[in-house]
Amino acid sequence: MHAYAEWRLGADNREGVPVAIFQIMCMTCHDMSAAADNDGSPQQTWALDHTGSNPHHRGFKLMTETYWRVEPGRGNPYQEVES
Ligand SMILES: [Zn+2]
């Protein structure tokens, strides 16, 4: 957690926010898997299947999105308003 003035930045762990969204891209043809929440294994399967169909496409980029949120810190007047 990084602190700056009276605001704090941290992972957004509110209900319904995914921990991460994963998607993988072929570096040869730029074809992309579907995106999926919280589990990277479908992307690994997609990459193996993609190489199975295109034996020369062997390099992939796994993209991971995570969500962050700034909340009022101790002494920030917004902390009183929201609690
Ligand atoms: Zn490809």
PDB file of the backbone (N, CA, C, O) and the ligand in Angstrom, with CONECT records:
HET     ZN  A 101       1
ATOM      1  N   MET A   1       0.852  -1.199   0.000  1.00  0.00           N
ATOM      2  CA  MET A   1       0.000   0.000   0.000  1.00  0.00           C
ATOM      3  C   MET A   1       0.882   1.241   0.000  1.00  0.00           C
ATOM      4  O   MET A   1       1.783   1.369   0.829  1.00  0.00           O
ATOM      5  N   HIS A   2       0.623   2.148  -0.926  1.00  0.00           N
ATOM      6  CA  HIS A   2       1.387   3.379  -1.025  1.00  0.00           C
ATOM      7  C   HIS A   2       0.570   4.514  -0.427  1.00  0.00           C
ATOM      8  O   HIS A   2      -0.608   4.659  -0.753  1.00  0.00           O
ATOM      9  N   ALA A   3       1.160   5.305   0.425  1.00  0.00           N
ATOM     10  CA  ALA A   3       0.440   6.413   1.064  1.00  0.00           C
ATOM     11  C   ALA A   3       0.903   7.731   0.473  1.00  0.00           C
ATOM     12  O   ALA A   3       2.102   7.960   0.313  1.00  0.00           O
ATOM     13  N   TYR A   4      -0.032   8.584   0.155  1.00  0.00           N
ATOM     14  CA  TYR A   4       0.311   9.920  -0.305  1.00  0.00           C
ATOM     15  C   TYR A   4      -0.695  10.879   0.303  1.00  0.00           C
ATOM     16  O   TYR A   4      -1.900  10.724   0.101  1.00  0.00           O
ATOM     17  N   ALA A   5      -0.219  11.863   1.042  1.00  0.00           N
ATOM     18  CA  ALA A   5      -1.080  12.820   1.729  1.00  0.00           C
ATOM     19  C   ALA A   5      -2.154  12.060   2.503  1.00  0.00           C
ATOM     20  O   ALA A   5      -1.831  11.213   3.337  1.00  0.00           O
ATOM     21  N   GLU A   6      -3.420  12.353   2.238  1.00  0.00           N
ATOM     22  CA  GLU A   6      -4.484  11.736   3.019  1.00  0.00           C
ATOM     23  C   GLU A   6      -5.296  10.755   2.193  1.00  0.00           C
ATOM     24  O   GLU A   6      -6.445  10.460   2.521  1.00  0.00           O
ATOM     25  N   TRP A   7      -4.702  10.253   1.126  1.00  0.00           N
ATOM     26  CA  TRP A   7      -5.359   9.247   0.296  1.00  0.00           C
ATOM     27  C   TRP A   7      -4.478   8.004   0.257  1.00  0.00           C
ATOM     28  O   TRP A   7      -3.251   8.108   0.287  1.00  0.00           O
ATOM     29  N   ARG A   8      -5.094   6.840   0.190  1.00  0.00           N
ATOM     30  CA  ARG A   8      -4.344   5.595   0.146  1.00  0.00           C
ATOM     31  C   ARG A   8      -4.758   4.804  -1.088  1.00  0.00           C
ATOM     32  O   ARG A   8      -5.944   4.691  -1.395  1.00  0.00           O
ATOM     33  N   LEU A   9      -3.768   4.256  -1.793  1.00  0.00           N
ATOM     34  CA  LEU A   9      -4.037   3.436  -2.973  1.00  0.00           C
ATOM     35  C   LEU A   9      -3.855   1.971  -2.601  1.00  0.00           C
ATOM     36  O   LEU A   9      -2.844   1.592  -2.009  1.00  0.00           O
ATOM     37  N   GLY A  10      -4.835   1.159  -2.949  1.00  0.00           N
ATOM     38  CA  GLY A  10      -4.713  -0.268  -2.664  1.00  0.00           C
ATOM     39  C   GLY A  10      -5.545  -1.072  -3.644  1.00  0.00           C
ATOM     40  O   GLY A  10      -6.305  -0.516  -4.436  1.00  0.00           O
ATOM     41  N   ALA A  11      -5.394  -2.382  -3.583  1.00  0.00           N
ATOM     42  CA  ALA A  11      -6.194  -3.265  -4.433  1.00  0.00           C
ATOM     43  C   ALA A  11      -7.680  -3.035  -4.129  1.00  0.00           C
ATOM     44  O   ALA A  11      -8.072  -2.879  -2.973  1.00  0.00           O
ATOM     45  N   ASP A  12      -8.493  -3.017  -5.187  1.00  0.00           N
ATOM     46  CA  ASP A  12      -9.939  -2.844  -5.007  1.00  0.00           C
ATOM     47  C   ASP A  12     -10.532  -4.216  -4.688  1.00  0.00           C
ATOM     48  O   ASP A  12     -10.741  -5.035  -5.582  1.00  0.00           O
ATOM     49  N   ASN A  13     -10.796  -4.454  -3.417  1.00  0.00           N
ATOM     50  CA  ASN A  13     -11.284  -5.781  -3.013  1.00  0.00           C
ATOM     51  C   ASN A  13     -12.751  -5.737  -2.613  1.00  0.00           C
ATOM     52  O   ASN A  13     -13.216  -6.557  -1.822  1.00  0.00           O
ATOM     53  N   ARG A  14     -13.483  -4.756  -3.175  1.00  0.00           N
ATOM     54  CA  ARG A  14     -14.917  -4.704  -2.892  1.00  0.00           C
ATOM     55  C   ARG A  14     -15.613  -5.891  -3.557  1.00  0.00           C
ATOM     56  O   ARG A  14     -15.109  -6.473  -4.518  1.00  0.00           O
ATOM     57  N   GLU A  15     -16.776  -6.231  -3.024  1.00  0.00           N
ATOM     58  CA  GLU A  15     -17.533  -7.363  -3.550  1.00  0.00           C
ATOM     59  C   GLU A  15     -17.826  -7.159  -5.042  1.00  0.00           C
ATOM     60  O   GLU A  15     -18.199  -6.063  -5.462  1.00  0.00           O
ATOM     61  N   GLY A  16     -17.659  -8.205  -5.824  1.00  0.00           N
ATOM     62  CA  GLY A  16     -17.960  -8.154  -7.250  1.00  0.00           C
ATOM     63  C   GLY A  16     -16.801  -7.705  -8.121  1.00  0.00           C
ATOM     64  O   GLY A  16     -16.879  -7.806  -9.346  1.00  0.00           O
ATOM     65  N   VAL A  17     -15.726  -7.212  -7.517  1.00  0.00           N
ATOM     66  CA  VAL A  17     -14.557  -6.796  -8.299  1.00  0.00           C
ATOM     67  C   VAL A  17     -13.629  -8.000  -8.437  1.00  0.00           C
ATOM     68  O   VAL A  17     -13.219  -8.576  -7.429  1.00  0.00           O
ATOM     69  N   PRO A  18     -13.291  -8.392  -9.667  1.00  0.00           N
ATOM     70  CA  PRO A  18     -12.421  -9.562  -9.805  1.00  0.00           C
ATOM     71  C   PRO A  18     -11.031  -9.286  -9.252  1.00  0.00           C
ATOM     72  O   PRO A  18     -10.548  -8.155  -9.298  1.00  0.00           O
ATOM     73  N   VAL A  19     -10.397 -10.324  -8.733  1.00  0.00           N
ATOM     74  CA  VAL A  19      -9.003 -10.199  -8.292  1.00  0.00           C
ATOM     75  C   VAL A  19      -8.122  -9.891  -9.509  1.00  0.00           C
ATOM     76  O   VAL A  19      -7.207  -9.071  -9.440  1.00  0.00           O
ATOM     77  N   ALA A  20      -8.421 -10.570 -10.625  1.00  0.00           N
ATOM     78  CA  ALA A  20      -7.674 -10.331 -11.863  1.00  0.00           C
ATOM     79  C   ALA A  20      -8.495 -10.833 -13.040  1.00  0.00           C
ATOM     80  O   ALA A  20      -9.343 -11.714 -12.890  1.00  0.00           O
ATOM     81  N   ILE A  21      -8.238 -10.266 -14.214  1.00  0.00           N
ATOM     82  CA  ILE A  21      -8.806 -10.765 -15.467  1.00  0.00           C
ATOM     83  C   ILE A  21      -7.624 -11.142 -16.357  1.00  0.00           C
ATOM     84  O   ILE A  21      -6.705 -10.347 -16.554  1.00  0.00           O
ATOM     85  N   PHE A  22      -7.658 -12.363 -16.892  1.00  0.00           N
ATOM     86  CA  PHE A  22      -6.555 -12.872 -17.703  1.00  0.00           C
ATOM     87  C   PHE A  22      -6.979 -13.013 -19.160  1.00  0.00           C
ATOM     88  O   PHE A  22      -8.111 -13.388 -19.467  1.00  0.00           O
ATOM     89  N   GLN A  23      -6.029 -12.698 -20.055  1.00  0.00           N
ATOM     90  CA  GLN A  23      -6.241 -12.902 -21.484  1.00  0.00           C
ATOM     91  C   GLN A  23      -4.866 -13.159 -22.096  1.00  0.00           C
ATOM     92  O   GLN A  23      -3.875 -12.563 -21.674  1.00  0.00           O
ATOM     93  N   ILE A  24      -4.804 -14.041 -23.083  1.00  0.00           N
ATOM     94  CA  ILE A  24      -3.501 -14.350 -23.681  1.00  0.00           C
ATOM     95  C   ILE A  24      -3.551 -14.086 -25.181  1.00  0.00           C
ATOM     96  O   ILE A  24      -4.565 -14.338 -25.833  1.00  0.00           O
ATOM     97  N   MET A  25      -2.439 -13.572 -25.724  1.00  0.00           N
ATOM     98  CA  MET A  25      -2.370 -13.197 -27.137  1.00  0.00           C
ATOM     99  C   MET A  25      -1.220 -13.918 -27.817  1.00  0.00           C
ATOM    100  O   MET A  25      -0.118 -14.016 -27.278  1.00  0.00           O
ATOM    101  N   CYS A  26      -1.500 -14.417 -29.004  1.00  0.00           N
ATOM    102  CA  CYS A  26      -0.445 -15.014 -29.831  1.00  0.00           C
ATOM    103  C   CYS A  26       0.427 -13.893 -30.392  1.00  0.00           C
ATOM    104  O   CYS A  26      -0.087 -12.943 -30.982  1.00  0.00           O
ATOM    105  N   MET A  27       1.749 -14.001 -30.209  1.00  0.00           N
ATOM    106  CA  MET A  27       2.656 -12.951 -30.678  1.00  0.00           C
ATOM    107  C   MET A  27       2.928 -13.065 -32.178  1.00  0.00           C
ATOM    108  O   MET A  27       3.521 -12.160 -32.766  1.00  0.00           O
ATOM    109  N   THR A  28       2.504 -14.163 -32.804  1.00  0.00           N
ATOM    110  CA  THR A  28       2.717 -14.325 -34.247  1.00  0.00           C
ATOM    111  C   THR A  28       1.569 -13.699 -35.037  1.00  0.00           C
ATOM    112  O   THR A  28       1.809 -12.914 -35.955  1.00  0.00           O
ATOM    113  N   CYS A  29       0.314 -14.040 -34.689  1.00  0.00           N
ATOM    114  CA  CYS A  29      -0.832 -13.561 -35.474  1.00  0.00           C
ATOM    115  C   CYS A  29      -1.732 -12.608 -34.683  1.00  0.00           C
ATOM    116  O   CYS A  29      -2.709 -12.086 -35.220  1.00  0.00           O
ATOM    117  N   HIS A  30      -1.406 -12.384 -33.423  1.00  0.00           N
ATOM    118  CA  HIS A  30      -2.141 -11.457 -32.543  1.00  0.00           C
ATOM    119  C   HIS A  30      -3.580 -11.896 -32.259  1.00  0.00           C
ATOM    120  O   HIS A  30      -4.391 -11.099 -31.788  1.00  0.00           O
ATOM    121  N   ASP A  31      -3.892 -13.142 -32.541  1.00  0.00           N
ATOM    122  CA  ASP A  31      -5.181 -13.711 -32.131  1.00  0.00           C
ATOM    123  C   ASP A  31      -5.209 -13.748 -30.600  1.00  0.00           C
ATOM    124  O   ASP A  31      -4.179 -13.958 -29.959  1.00  0.00           O
ATOM    125  N   MET A  32      -6.402 -13.543 -30.022  1.00  0.00           N
ATOM    126  CA  MET A  32      -6.491 -13.476 -28.563  1.00  0.00           C
ATOM    127  C   MET A  32      -7.522 -14.447 -28.010  1.00  0.00           C
ATOM    128  O   MET A  32      -8.563 -14.693 -28.619  1.00  0.00           O
ATOM    129  N   SER A  33      -7.212 -14.981 -26.861  1.00  0.00           N
ATOM    130  CA  SER A  33      -8.175 -15.817 -26.136  1.00  0.00           C
ATOM    131  C   SER A  33      -9.295 -14.940 -25.611  1.00  0.00           C
ATOM    132  O   SER A  33      -9.196 -13.714 -25.655  1.00  0.00           O
ATOM    133  N   ALA A  34     -10.348 -15.546 -25.121  1.00  0.00           N
ATOM    134  CA  ALA A  34     -11.353 -14.819 -24.351  1.00  0.00           C
ATOM    135  C   ALA A  34     -10.719 -14.346 -23.047  1.00  0.00           C
ATOM    136  O   ALA A  34      -9.698 -14.880 -22.613  1.00  0.00           O
ATOM    137  N   ALA A  35     -11.330 -13.347 -22.431  1.00  0.00           N
ATOM    138  CA  ALA A  35     -10.885 -12.886 -21.120  1.00  0.00           C
ATOM    139  C   ALA A  35     -11.661 -13.649 -20.058  1.00  0.00           C
ATOM    140  O   ALA A  35     -12.842 -13.946 -20.239  1.00  0.00           O
ATOM    141  N   ALA A  36     -11.005 -13.966 -18.956  1.00  0.00           N
ATOM    142  CA  ALA A  36     -11.687 -14.686 -17.880  1.00  0.00           C
ATOM    143  C   ALA A  36     -11.240 -14.156 -16.530  1.00  0.00           C
ATOM    144  O   ALA A  36     -10.088 -13.760 -16.354  1.00  0.00           O
ATOM    145  N   ASP A  37     -12.157 -14.152 -15.588  1.00  0.00           N
ATOM    146  CA  ASP A  37     -11.888 -13.657 -14.244  1.00  0.00           C
ATOM    147  C   ASP A  37     -11.197 -14.709 -13.383  1.00  0.00           C
ATOM    148  O   ASP A  37     -11.606 -15.869 -13.361  1.00  0.00           O
ATOM    149  N   ASN A  38     -10.163 -14.303 -12.685  1.00  0.00           N
ATOM    150  CA  ASN A  38      -9.626 -15.015 -11.522  1.00  0.00           C
ATOM    151  C   ASN A  38      -9.003 -16.371 -11.788  1.00  0.00           C
ATOM    152  O   ASN A  38      -8.637 -17.064 -10.839  1.00  0.00           O
ATOM    153  N   ASP A  39      -8.868 -16.776 -13.047  1.00  0.00           N
ATOM    154  CA  ASP A  39      -8.335 -18.104 -13.333  1.00  0.00           C
ATOM    155  C   ASP A  39      -7.624 -18.053 -14.684  1.00  0.00           C
ATOM    156  O   ASP A  39      -8.262 -17.827 -15.712  1.00  0.00           O
ATOM    157  N   GLY A  40      -6.303 -18.263 -14.686  1.00  0.00           N
ATOM    158  CA  GLY A  40      -5.543 -18.193 -15.926  1.00  0.00           C
ATOM    159  C   GLY A  40      -5.473 -19.502 -16.692  1.00  0.00           C
ATOM    160  O   GLY A  40      -4.881 -19.551 -17.770  1.00  0.00           O
ATOM    161  N   SER A  41      -6.065 -20.564 -16.158  1.00  0.00           N
ATOM    162  CA  SER A  41      -5.887 -21.866 -16.831  1.00  0.00           C
ATOM    163  C   SER A  41      -6.606 -21.967 -18.176  1.00  0.00           C
ATOM    164  O   SER A  41      -6.081 -22.632 -19.069  1.00  0.00           O
ATOM    165  N   PRO A  42      -7.799 -21.337 -18.382  1.00  0.00           N
ATOM    166  CA  PRO A  42      -8.392 -21.403 -19.734  1.00  0.00           C
ATOM    167  C   PRO A  42      -7.499 -20.767 -20.800  1.00  0.00           C
ATOM    168  O   PRO A  42      -7.509 -21.193 -21.955  1.00  0.00           O
ATOM    169  N   GLN A  43      -6.730 -19.751 -20.413  1.00  0.00           N
ATOM    170  CA  GLN A  43      -5.839 -19.103 -21.375  1.00  0.00           C
ATOM    171  C   GLN A  43      -4.670 -20.016 -21.729  1.00  0.00           C
ATOM    172  O   GLN A  43      -4.204 -20.029 -22.868  1.00  0.00           O
ATOM    173  N   GLN A  44      -4.202 -20.777 -20.745  1.00  0.00           N
ATOM    174  CA  GLN A  44      -3.119 -21.721 -21.034  1.00  0.00           C
ATOM    175  C   GLN A  44      -3.602 -22.804 -21.987  1.00  0.00           C
ATOM    176  O   GLN A  44      -2.885 -23.196 -22.908  1.00  0.00           O
ATOM    177  N   THR A  45      -4.815 -23.285 -21.763  1.00  0.00           N
ATOM    178  CA  THR A  45      -5.395 -24.287 -22.659  1.00  0.00           C
ATOM    179  C   THR A  45      -5.563 -23.706 -24.061  1.00  0.00           C
ATOM    180  O   THR A  45      -5.289 -24.373 -25.058  1.00  0.00           O
ATOM    181  N   TRP A  46      -6.022 -22.443 -24.122  1.00  0.00           N
ATOM    182  CA  TRP A  46      -6.201 -21.787 -25.415  1.00  0.00           C
ATOM    183  C   TRP A  46      -4.875 -21.726 -26.162  1.00  0.00           C
ATOM    184  O   TRP A  46      -4.832 -22.004 -27.360  1.00  0.00           O
ATOM    185  N   ALA A  47      -3.787 -21.366 -25.470  1.00  0.00           N
ATOM    186  CA  ALA A  47      -2.468 -21.248 -26.105  1.00  0.00           C
ATOM    187  C   ALA A  47      -2.008 -22.606 -26.641  1.00  0.00           C
ATOM    188  O   ALA A  47      -1.483 -22.699 -27.750  1.00  0.00           O
ATOM    189  N   LEU A  48      -2.208 -23.645 -25.850  1.00  0.00           N
ATOM    190  CA  LEU A  48      -1.794 -24.986 -26.301  1.00  0.00           C
ATOM    191  C   LEU A  48      -2.598 -25.408 -27.530  1.00  0.00           C
ATOM    192  O   LEU A  48      -2.051 -25.969 -28.479  1.00  0.00           O
ATOM    193  N   ASP A  49      -3.908 -25.131 -27.499  1.00  0.00           N
ATOM    194  CA  ASP A  49      -4.757 -25.460 -28.656  1.00  0.00           C
ATOM    195  C   ASP A  49      -4.346 -24.639 -29.874  1.00  0.00           C
ATOM    196  O   ASP A  49      -4.324 -25.144 -30.997  1.00  0.00           O
ATOM    197  N   HIS A  50      -4.016 -23.353 -29.640  1.00  0.00           N
ATOM    198  CA  HIS A  50      -3.635 -22.467 -30.746  1.00  0.00           C
ATOM    199  C   HIS A  50      -2.364 -22.974 -31.416  1.00  0.00           C
ATOM    200  O   HIS A  50      -2.279 -23.001 -32.644  1.00  0.00           O
ATOM    201  N   THR A  51      -1.380 -23.372 -30.623  1.00  0.00           N
ATOM    202  CA  THR A  51      -0.152 -23.923 -31.202  1.00  0.00           C
ATOM    203  C   THR A  51      -0.431 -25.270 -31.868  1.00  0.00           C
ATOM    204  O   THR A  51       0.176 -25.606 -32.885  1.00  0.00           O
ATOM    205  N   GLY A  52      -1.354 -26.034 -31.286  1.00  0.00           N
ATOM    206  CA  GLY A  52      -1.729 -27.302 -31.913  1.00  0.00           C
ATOM    207  C   GLY A  52      -2.260 -27.099 -33.326  1.00  0.00           C
ATOM    208  O   GLY A  52      -1.989 -27.901 -34.219  1.00  0.00           O
ATOM    209  N   SER A  53      -3.025 -26.014 -33.527  1.00  0.00           N
ATOM    210  CA  SER A  53      -3.591 -25.715 -34.847  1.00  0.00           C
ATOM    211  C   SER A  53      -2.613 -24.943 -35.734  1.00  0.00           C
ATOM    212  O   SER A  53      -2.730 -24.966 -36.959  1.00  0.00           O
ATOM    213  N   ASN A  54      -1.649 -24.259 -35.112  1.00  0.00           N
ATOM    214  CA  ASN A  54      -0.690 -23.402 -35.843  1.00  0.00           C
ATOM    215  C   ASN A  54       0.705 -23.669 -35.265  1.00  0.00           C
ATOM    216  O   ASN A  54       1.202 -22.894 -34.449  1.00  0.00           O
ATOM    217  N   PRO A  55       1.332 -24.770 -35.693  1.00  0.00           N
ATOM    218  CA  PRO A  55       2.546 -25.234 -35.003  1.00  0.00           C
ATOM    219  C   PRO A  55       3.695 -24.227 -34.954  1.00  0.00           C
ATOM    220  O   PRO A  55       4.602 -24.376 -34.136  1.00  0.00           O
ATOM    221  N   HIS A  56       3.673 -23.200 -35.818  1.00  0.00           N
ATOM    222  CA  HIS A  56       4.759 -22.214 -35.765  1.00  0.00           C
ATOM    223  C   HIS A  56       4.434 -21.023 -34.860  1.00  0.00           C
ATOM    224  O   HIS A  56       5.271 -20.139 -34.675  1.00  0.00           O
ATOM    225  N   HIS A  57       3.225 -20.995 -34.297  1.00  0.00           N
ATOM    226  CA  HIS A  57       2.843 -19.904 -33.389  1.00  0.00           C
ATOM    227  C   HIS A  57       3.110 -20.367 -31.957  1.00  0.00           C
ATOM    228  O   HIS A  57       2.296 -21.071 -31.360  1.00  0.00           O
ATOM    229  N   ARG A  58       4.246 -19.967 -31.422  1.00  0.00           N
ATOM    230  CA  ARG A  58       4.659 -20.520 -30.123  1.00  0.00           C
ATOM    231  C   ARG A  58       4.907 -19.475 -29.057  1.00  0.00           C
ATOM    232  O   ARG A  58       5.125 -19.815 -27.894  1.00  0.00           O
ATOM    233  N   GLY A  59       4.878 -18.199 -29.440  1.00  0.00           N
ATOM    234  CA  GLY A  59       5.112 -17.140 -28.444  1.00  0.00           C
ATOM    235  C   GLY A  59       3.790 -16.490 -28.058  1.00  0.00           C
ATOM    236  O   GLY A  59       2.959 -16.206 -28.920  1.00  0.00           O
ATOM    237  N   PHE A  60       3.596 -16.257 -26.771  1.00  0.00           N
ATOM    238  CA  PHE A  60       2.339 -15.685 -26.268  1.00  0.00           C
ATOM    239  C   PHE A  60       2.618 -14.594 -25.244  1.00  0.00           C
ATOM    240  O   PHE A  60       3.647 -14.588 -24.569  1.00  0.00           O
ATOM    241  N   LYS A  61       1.678 -13.685 -25.153  1.00  0.00           N
ATOM    242  CA  LYS A  61       1.747 -12.656 -24.097  1.00  0.00           C
ATOM    243  C   LYS A  61       0.514 -12.807 -23.216  1.00  0.00           C
ATOM    244  O   LYS A  61      -0.615 -12.667 -23.685  1.00  0.00           O
ATOM    245  N   LEU A  62       0.736 -13.092 -21.946  1.00  0.00           N
ATOM    246  CA  LEU A  62      -0.363 -13.170 -20.987  1.00  0.00           C
ATOM    247  C   LEU A  62      -0.595 -11.787 -20.405  1.00  0.00           C
ATOM    248  O   LEU A  62       0.317 -11.185 -19.838  1.00  0.00           O
ATOM    249  N   MET A  63      -1.819 -11.282 -20.546  1.00  0.00           N
ATOM    250  CA  MET A  63      -2.160  -9.963 -20.004  1.00  0.00           C
ATOM    251  C   MET A  63      -3.041 -10.139 -18.780  1.00  0.00           C
ATOM    252  O   MET A  63      -4.021 -10.883 -18.795  1.00  0.00           O
ATOM    253  N   THR A  64      -2.676  -9.453 -17.745  1.00  0.00           N
ATOM    254  CA  THR A  64      -3.397  -9.543 -16.475  1.00  0.00           C
ATOM    255  C   THR A  64      -3.871  -8.155 -16.084  1.00  0.00           C
ATOM    256  O   THR A  64      -3.065  -7.231 -15.972  1.00  0.00           O
ATOM    257  N   GLU A  65      -5.170  -8.001 -15.876  1.00  0.00           N
ATOM    258  CA  GLU A  65      -5.702  -6.726 -15.385  1.00  0.00           C
ATOM    259  C   GLU A  65      -6.029  -6.881 -13.913  1.00  0.00           C
ATOM    260  O   GLU A  65      -6.647  -7.861 -13.497  1.00  0.00           O
ATOM    261  N   THR A  66      -5.610  -5.905 -13.137  1.00  0.00           N
ATOM    262  CA  THR A  66      -6.023  -5.866 -11.741  1.00  0.00           C
ATOM    263  C   THR A  66      -6.597  -4.486 -11.458  1.00  0.00           C
ATOM    264  O   THR A  66      -6.286  -3.518 -12.152  1.00  0.00           O
ATOM    265  N   TYR A  67      -7.430  -4.406 -10.444  1.00  0.00           N
ATOM    266  CA  TYR A  67      -8.181  -3.185 -10.170  1.00  0.00           C
ATOM    267  C   TYR A  67      -7.739  -2.568  -8.852  1.00  0.00           C
ATOM    268  O   TYR A  67      -7.564  -3.249  -7.842  1.00  0.00           O
ATOM    269  N   TRP A  68      -7.567  -1.263  -8.902  1.00  0.00           N
ATOM    270  CA  TRP A  68      -7.047  -0.509  -7.769  1.00  0.00           C
ATOM    271  C   TRP A  68      -8.021   0.605  -7.436  1.00  0.00           C
ATOM    272  O   TRP A  68      -8.823   1.023  -8.271  1.00  0.00           O
ATOM    273  N   ARG A  69      -7.937   1.073  -6.210  1.00  0.00           N
ATOM    274  CA  ARG A  69      -8.862   2.094  -5.770  1.00  0.00           C
ATOM    275  C   ARG A  69      -8.179   2.998  -4.740  1.00  0.00           C
ATOM    276  O   ARG A  69      -7.405   2.544  -3.897  1.00  0.00           O
ATOM    277  N   VAL A  70      -8.489   4.271  -4.837  1.00  0.00           N
ATOM    278  CA  VAL A  70      -7.981   5.229  -3.861  1.00  0.00           C
ATOM    279  C   VAL A  70      -9.077   5.494  -2.831  1.00  0.00           C
ATOM    280  O   VAL A  70     -10.215   5.808  -3.180  1.00  0.00           O
ATOM    281  N   GLU A  71      -8.717   5.363  -1.568  1.00  0.00           N
ATOM    282  CA  GLU A  71      -9.658   5.606  -0.477  1.00  0.00           C
ATOM    283  C   GLU A  71      -9.095   6.683   0.444  1.00  0.00           C
ATOM    284  O   GLU A  71      -7.879   6.854   0.531  1.00  0.00           O
ATOM    285  N   PRO A  72      -9.972   7.407   1.127  1.00  0.00           N
ATOM    286  CA  PRO A  72      -9.479   8.426   2.053  1.00  0.00           C
ATOM    287  C   PRO A  72      -8.705   7.794   3.211  1.00  0.00           C
ATOM    288  O   PRO A  72      -9.126   6.779   3.766  1.00  0.00           O
ATOM    289  N   GLY A  73      -7.596   8.388   3.561  1.00  0.00           N
ATOM    290  CA  GLY A  73      -6.778   7.905   4.666  1.00  0.00           C
ATOM    291  C   GLY A  73      -7.192   8.542   5.986  1.00  0.00           C
ATOM    292  O   GLY A  73      -8.128   9.338   6.057  1.00  0.00           O
ATOM    293  N   ARG A  74      -6.457   8.159   7.030  1.00  0.00           N
ATOM    294  CA  ARG A  74      -6.719   8.708   8.359  1.00  0.00           C
ATOM    295  C   ARG A  74      -6.603  10.236   8.325  1.00  0.00           C
ATOM    296  O   ARG A  74      -5.628  10.779   7.806  1.00  0.00           O
ATOM    297  N   GLY A  75      -7.583  10.908   8.870  1.00  0.00           N
ATOM    298  CA  GLY A  75      -7.541  12.361   8.912  1.00  0.00           C
ATOM    299  C   GLY A  75      -8.129  13.034   7.677  1.00  0.00           C
ATOM    300  O   GLY A  75      -8.325  14.249   7.666  1.00  0.00           O
ATOM    301  N   ASN A  76      -8.411  12.253   6.638  1.00  0.00           N
ATOM    302  CA  ASN A  76      -9.048  12.824   5.447  1.00  0.00           C
ATOM    303  C   ASN A  76     -10.532  13.030   5.739  1.00  0.00           C
ATOM    304  O   ASN A  76     -11.201  12.094   6.178  1.00  0.00           O
ATOM    305  N   PRO A  77     -11.059  14.220   5.510  1.00  0.00           N
ATOM    306  CA  PRO A  77     -12.469  14.491   5.830  1.00  0.00           C
ATOM    307  C   PRO A  77     -13.447  13.553   5.104  1.00  0.00           C
ATOM    308  O   PRO A  77     -14.549  13.320   5.602  1.00  0.00           O
ATOM    309  N   TYR A  78     -13.066  13.014   3.944  1.00  0.00           N
ATOM    310  CA  TYR A  78     -13.963  12.100   3.231  1.00  0.00           C
ATOM    311  C   TYR A  78     -14.160  10.802   4.006  1.00  0.00           C
ATOM    312  O   TYR A  78     -15.167  10.118   3.822  1.00  0.00           O
ATOM    313  N   GLN A  79     -13.209  10.456   4.872  1.00  0.00           N
ATOM    314  CA  GLN A  79     -13.352   9.235   5.668  1.00  0.00           C
ATOM    315  C   GLN A  79     -14.555   9.353   6.613  1.00  0.00           C
ATOM    316  O   GLN A  79     -15.289   8.387   6.820  1.00  0.00           O
ATOM    317  N   GLU A  80     -14.743  10.538   7.177  1.00  0.00           N
ATOM    318  CA  GLU A  80     -15.888  10.782   8.067  1.00  0.00           C
ATOM    319  C   GLU A  80     -17.199  10.708   7.277  1.00  0.00           C
ATOM    320  O   GLU A  80     -18.179  10.121   7.736  1.00  0.00           O
ATOM    321  N   VAL A  81     -17.202  11.311   6.086  1.00  0.00           N
ATOM    322  CA  VAL A  81     -18.415  11.384   5.270  1.00  0.00           C
ATOM    323  C   VAL A  81     -18.876   9.973   4.875  1.00  0.00           C
ATOM    324  O   VAL A  81     -20.074   9.693   4.865  1.00  0.00           O
ATOM    325  N   GLU A  82     -17.930   9.092   4.552  1.00  0.00           N
ATOM    326  CA  GLU A  82     -18.285   7.786   3.990  1.00  0.00           C
ATOM    327  C   GLU A  82     -18.510   6.719   5.063  1.00  0.00           C
ATOM    328  O   GLU A  82     -19.072   5.666   4.760  1.00  0.00           O
ATOM    329  N   SER A  83     -18.089   6.959   6.300  1.00  0.00           N
ATOM    330  CA  SER A  83     -18.257   5.917   7.313  1.00  0.00           C
ATOM    331  C   SER A  83     -19.488   6.185   8.184  1.00  0.00           C
ATOM    332  O   SER A  83     -19.783   5.408   9.091  1.00  0.00           O
TER     333      SER A  83
HETATM  334 ZN    ZN A 101      -1.237 -17.296 -33.755  1.00  0.00          ZN2+
END
